[in-house]
């Protein structure tokens, strides 16, 4: 049967070739056919509709290869035993705790429970997010003040405890019914910044802490993450966007990488490895968008993510790209990407193995985020 299919396929190719170039062959022979074929190819390449079609086909092929690779990875990717989940207790002084840590705790208490940190990188509050995890299981981040007291907490894993009995299984309706109406804004000096409470998150002022609860639209609007920022730390942040710096750019990049891996592990997938050369490709695209005030996977020269990777000599079998812009931090950027179906699929694609992030800021200090996923 396969031989018959091959013969039929070859006959169809021969028929198509003769249909288009049979007359030319009779008049001018092989040389004439070759000239006609080159002319046709040039005309196709210059046709914008055809170029767009070829670009779409390229992306569809990448998605198809990704699905094939996912199927292969399900059988080939090694699994590691999950570390023990901490036994969670009710908060003693605050309404919420993360990994049994509360705002105001000493750093020594945190590290007695969670061990040494895995990364420390600057955030938008002018301090560092300090990440704790075990190969991205039991993942949470802590921000410390000048006295090494906990001033900020974040997790997107099942490490949340609450005196209001709010967990990662709670619905948006339950959260609002227990915590009341979210705040409308935060005042910074003479400016009142509106908090954009929407279907994706709500921010509450509780215990003099700004508690932002994120929801997963693809999981029936249940709680997917929490960020708690003390009133004192929030006051340190003078505007909606932080002042850009190389340290902040690198901090946003590594934080978005860690958040992505924590989300993957929470969904039963293996974490990705950092691919340093890809960061240049991602940064360049973020900088281009920031400098030229656009937001698109295709740049102003018509290059796709695949074109940019190839131009930078990045070898890959499959690749994908996520973009975000205007969010004040990697936390908000990541949670927004998880609520966008196409971006979520990239984050949770089993077949990817490598990732790098590139961040840039425009003249208004707004960050642009580019995530490039690849498998070599």
C-alpha positions in Angstrom: 0.0 0.0 0.0 2.7 2.6 0.8 4.4 1.9 -2.6 1.1 2.5 -4.4 0.6 5.8 -2.5 4.2 6.9 -3.4 3.6 6.1 -7.1 0.3 8.1 -7.1 2.0 11.0 -5.4 4.8 11.1 -8.0 2.2 10.9 -10.8 0.3 13.8 -9.4 3.6 15.9 -9.3 4.4 14.9 -12.8 0.9 15.9 -14.0 1.1 19.2 -12.2 4.5 19.9 -13.7 3.4 19.1 -17.2 0.2 21.1 -16.7 2.1 24.3 -16.0 5.3 23.8 -18.0 4.5 21.3 -20.8 4.1 23.9 -23.5 7.3 25.6 -22.5 9.1 22.3 -22.6 7.9 21.6 -26.1 8.9 25.0 -27.3 12.2 25.7 -25.5 13.3 22.5 -23.7 14.7 22.2 -20.2 16.4 25.7 -20.3 13.1 27.4 -21.1 11.3 25.6 -18.3 14.0 26.6 -15.8 13.7 30.3 -16.9 9.9 30.2 -16.5 10.2 28.5 -13.0 12.6 31.2 -11.8 10.3 34.0 -13.0 7.3 32.4 -11.3 9.2 32.0 -8.0 10.2 35.7 -8.1 6.7 36.8 -8.7 5.4 34.6 -5.9 8.0 36.1 -3.5 7.0 39.6 -4.4 3.2 39.0 -3.9 2.3 40.3 -0.4 -0.6 37.9 0.0 1.6 35.0 -0.8 4.2 36.2 1.6 1.6 36.5 4.3 0.4 33.0 3.5 3.9 31.6 3.7 4.4 33.3 7.0 1.2 31.7 8.3 2.2 28.3 7.0 5.6 28.6 8.7 3.8 29.3 12.0 1.3 26.5 11.5 4.2 24.1 10.7 5.9 25.2 14.0 2.7 24.4 15.9 2.3 21.0 14.1 5.9 20.2 15.0 5.2 21.3 18.6 2.3 18.9 18.8 4.4 16.0 17.5 7.1 16.9 20.0 4.6 17.1 22.8 3.5 13.6 22.0 7.0 12.4 22.0 7.9 14.2 25.2 5.0 12.6 27.1 6.8 9.3 26.8 10.4 10.5 26.9 10.6 13.4 29.4 11.9 12.2 32.8 9.8 12.8 35.8 11.1 13.6 39.2 9.5 12.8 42.5 7.7 15.8 44.0 9.2 17.2 47.2 7.1 17.1 50.3 4.4 19.8 50.6 4.7 21.9 53.7 2.0 21.4 56.4 0.2 24.7 56.3 -1.3 26.3 59.4 -3.6 29.3 59.9 -1.9 32.7 60.1 -1.4 34.0 63.6 -0.9 37.8 63.2 -2.2 38.5 59.6 -5.1 37.5 57.5 -2.9 35.6 55.0 0.3 33.6 55.0 2.4 32.0 52.3 4.3 28.8 53.2 3.4 29.7 56.8 5.3 33.1 56.3 3.5 36.4 57.2 4.3 40.0 56.6 6.6 41.2 59.4 8.4 37.9 60.0 12.2 37.8 60.2 14.2 36.5 57.3 15.8 34.0 59.6 12.3 32.5 60.2 11.7 32.2 56.4 15.0 30.4 55.8 14.6 28.1 58.8 11.4 26.9 57.0 12.3 27.1 53.3 16.1 26.8 53.3 18.5 28.9 51.2 17.0 31.1 48.4 17.5 30.2 44.7 17.6 33.7 43.3 17.5 37.3 44.4 16.6 40.0 41.8 15.5 43.6 41.9 11.8 44.3 41.6 9.7 47.4 41.0 9.6 48.4 44.7 13.4 49.0 44.8 14.1 45.9 46.8 14.6 42.3 45.7 12.2 39.4 45.1 14.0 36.5 46.8 12.8 33.2 45.3 12.5 29.9 47.3 11.7 26.6 45.7 12.7 23.0 45.2 13.2 22.7 41.4 10.2 25.1 41.2 8.0 23.1 43.5 6.8 24.9 46.7 7.6 28.1 44.9 7.2 31.5 46.6 8.9 34.9 46.6 9.7 37.2 49.5 10.6 40.9 49.6 12.5 42.1 52.6 12.8 45.6 54.0 15.9 47.2 55.4 15.6 45.4 58.7 15.3 42.0 56.9 11.6 41.8 57.8 9.1 40.3 55.3 7.5 43.2 53.4 6.2 41.3 50.3 5.0 37.8 49.5 3.9 36.1 46.3 3.0 32.5 45.3 1.2 30.8 42.4 1.3 27.4 44.1 -0.8 25.8 46.8 1.0 27.5 49.7 -1.7 29.9 50.7 -3.4 30.0 54.1 -6.1 32.4 55.2 -8.2 33.1 58.2 -10.9 33.8 55.7 -10.5 30.2 54.4 -9.5 31.4 50.9 -7.4 28.9 49.0 -6.4 28.3 45.4 -9.7 26.5 44.9 -11.8 29.5 46.0 -13.8 31.3 43.3 -13.7 35.1 42.6 -17.3 35.3 44.0 -16.1 33.7 47.3 -13.2 36.0 47.6 -15.2 39.2 47.1 -18.0 37.9 49.4 -15.4 37.3 52.2 -13.1 40.3 51.7 -15.6 43.0 50.5 -15.2 45.4 47.7 -11.7 45.8 46.2 -10.0 49.2 46.4 -10.4 51.7 43.6 -6.9 53.1 43.5 -3.6 53.9 45.3 -2.4 57.5 46.0 1.2 58.3 45.2 1.9 61.9 46.4 -0.5 64.1 44.5 -1.4 61.4 42.0 -4.2 58.8 42.5 -3.4 55.7 40.5 -6.5 53.7 39.6 -6.3 50.0 40.4 -7.5 48.1 37.3 -9.5 45.5 39.1 -11.0 43.3 36.4 -11.8 39.7 35.6 -8.2 38.8 36.2 -7.4 40.2 39.6 -8.7 42.2 42.6 -6.7 44.3 45.1 -7.8 44.7 48.7 -6.4 46.8 51.6 -6.2 44.3 54.5 -4.1 44.7 57.7 -2.4 47.7 56.1 -1.2 45.4 53.3 -2.1 45.6 49.6 -3.4 42.1 48.8 -3.8 41.3 45.1 -5.6 38.1 44.3 -5.3 36.8 40.8 -7.9 34.6 39.1 -7.6 31.9 36.4 -10.2 32.5 33.7 -9.5 29.1 32.3 -10.1 27.4 35.6 -13.6 28.8 36.4 -12.2 32.1 37.8 -10.6 30.3 40.8 -7.7 31.8 42.7 -4.4 31.2 40.9 -1.9 33.4 42.8 -1.6 36.0 45.5 0.7 39.0 46.0 0.9 40.8 49.4 2.7 44.1 49.7 3.0 45.9 53.0 1.8 49.5 53.2 5.4 50.7 53.9 6.8 49.0 50.9 4.0 50.3 48.6 4.7 53.8 49.9 8.4 53.5 48.7 7.2 53.1 45.1 6.7 56.7 43.8 4.9 56.0 40.6 2.9 53.3 38.8 6.0 52.3 36.8 9.4 52.0 38.5 12.5 53.9 37.3 14.2 51.8 34.6 17.6 50.4 35.2 19.8 47.5 34.1 19.2 45.8 37.4 15.4 46.2 37.1 15.5 44.9 33.5 17.4 41.8 34.5 15.2 41.4 37.6 12.0 41.4 35.5 13.6 38.9 33.0 14.6 36.4 35.7 11.4 36.8 37.6 9.3 36.1 34.6 11.4 33.0 33.9 10.9 31.8 37.4 7.2 32.5 37.4 6.8 30.6 34.1 8.6 27.5 35.5 6.6 27.7 38.8 3.4 27.7 36.7 4.6 24.7 34.6 5.5 22.7 37.7 2.1 23.5 39.3 0.5 22.0 36.1 2.6 18.8 36.3 5.2 19.8 33.7 9.0 20.0 33.9 10.7 23.4 34.3 12.5 24.9 31.3 16.3 25.8 31.2 17.6 29.3 30.6 19.1 29.8 27.1 21.4 32.8 27.4 21.9 33.5 23.6 18.1 33.7 23.2 17.9 36.6 25.7 19.6 38.8 23.1 17.0 38.0 20.5 14.2 38.7 23.0 15.7 41.9 24.3 16.3 43.3 20.9 12.6 42.7 20.0 11.4 44.3 23.2 13.7 47.3 22.6 12.5 47.6 19.0 8.9 47.7 20.2 9.6 50.2 23.0 11.6 52.5 20.7 9.2 52.4 17.8 5.9 52.3 19.7 4.4 49.1 18.3 3.3 45.8 19.8 3.5 42.8 17.4 5.2 39.5 16.8 6.1 40.8 13.4 8.5 43.7 13.5 8.5 46.8 11.2 10.9 45.0 8.8 8.4 42.1 8.4 10.5 39.7 10.4 8.7 37.0 12.4 10.0 35.5 15.7 11.4 32.6 13.6 13.2 35.0 11.3 14.8 36.8 14.3 16.0 33.6 15.9 17.5 32.4 12.6 19.2 35.8 12.1 20.8 35.4 15.5 22.0 31.9 14.6 19.7 30.3 17.1 19.2 26.7 16.1 15.8 25.2 17.0 13.3 22.5 16.0 10.3 24.3 17.4 9.9 27.8 18.8 7.2 30.1 20.2 7.0 33.7 21.4 4.9 35.5 24.1 4.6 39.3 24.3 3.4 41.6 27.0 3.5 45.3 27.5 2.5 48.0 30.0 2.2 45.8 33.1 4.0 47.3 36.0 5.9 44.0 36.9 6.6 40.5 35.8 4.0 39.2 38.2 1.2 41.1 36.5 2.7 40.3 33.0 2.8 36.6 33.8 -0.7 36.4 35.2 -2.0 38.2 32.2 -0.2 35.8 29.9 -1.7 32.9 31.7 -5.2 34.3 31.1 -4.6 34.6 27.3 -5.2 31.2 25.7 -2.5 31.3 23.1 0.2 32.6 25.5 -0.9 30.1 28.1 -0.5 27.2 25.6 3.2 28.3 25.1 3.8 28.5 28.8 2.3 25.0 29.3 3.6 23.3 26.2 5.2 20.1 27.1 7.5 20.0 24.1 9.5 23.1 25.0 12.9 22.7 26.7 14.5 26.2 26.8 13.4 29.7 27.5 14.9 33.2 27.7 13.2 36.6 28.5 14.1 40.0 27.2 12.7 43.3 28.7 13.1 46.9 27.6 11.5 50.2 28.7 10.0 53.0 26.6 10.3 56.7 27.3 7.4 56.5 29.8 9.2 53.7 31.7 6.6 51.2 30.6 8.2 47.7 30.3 7.9 45.5 27.2 8.3 41.7 27.8 9.4 39.1 25.2 9.5 35.4 26.0 11.1 33.1 23.5 10.6 29.4 23.9 12.6 26.9 21.9 13.5 23.2 21.6 16.8 22.5 19.9 
